[in-house]
């Protein structure tokens, strides 16, 4: 099953990561494979800044999800708006041209859309 999570609020990172982990755990228990992508746009893209993820105690959970092949995508439009000269993106985060386009394309490819 292919699933795309959409996050555009920084306060929802804990919820999104928990949802993705719960889905993977369900998959392990029920012999179901999930292909998961988490797309961050708007202000939530700052959650993929390494220092922000570390300060919020989310980085290790993100790394764990990355190790389980969860894809993290950062909207380039949002990055242009929120990036500062010192910003370092998490190494596991991929940049997509536009978060909304990524969401639409993935849904067209059969991904289920979830927005916690």
C-alpha positions, -999 to 999 in steps of 0.1 A, spaced: 0 0 0 13 35 -9 6 63 14 15 100 14 13 121 45 9 158 42 22 182 69 20 219 68 19 228 106 50 224 127 31 213 158 19 183 139 53 167 134 50 144 164 16 132 152 28 126 117 59 106 128 38 86 152 12 78 125 39 66 101 55 45 128 22 30 138 15 22 102 49 4 98 43 -15 130 9 -26 118 25 -37 86 51 -58 104 24 -74 126 1 -81 96 25 -89 69 16 -58 49 41 -36 31 38 1 31 55 27 9 54 59 28 63 95 19 60 125 42 57 158 24 63 190 43 53 224 29 45 257 44 60 264 78 63 227 85 93 225 62 113 239 90 108 206 108 132 191 83 159 216 92 184 195 111 188 219 141 150 222 144 144 184 143 171 179 169 158 206 192 123 192 190 136 157 198 123 144 165 155 138 146 162 103 159 126 92 151 130 106 116 162 87 112 145 55 124 117 60 98 143 68 71 160 35 80 126 18 73 125 35 39 101 63 47 107 92 23 108 127 36 101 154 10 106 192 15 88 217 -7 113 239 -25 89 268 -25 87 267 13 124 262 16 129 295 -4 107 312 21 120 298 54 156 290 47 183 311 64 220 312 55 227 287 84 200 263 75 210 226 71 184 202 58 182 168 74 204 145 52 176 121 46 152 148 33 147 152 -5 137 184 -21 107 184 -44 99 214 -66 65 221 -51 48 202 -23 13 206 -37 24 192 -70 42 163 -53 10 155 -34 -12 156 -65 13 135 -85 15 108 -58 -23 106 -55 -24 102 -93 0 73 -89 -23 56 -64 -10 69 -31 -36 73 -3 -35 109 11 -34 114 49 -33 147 66 -32 144 104 
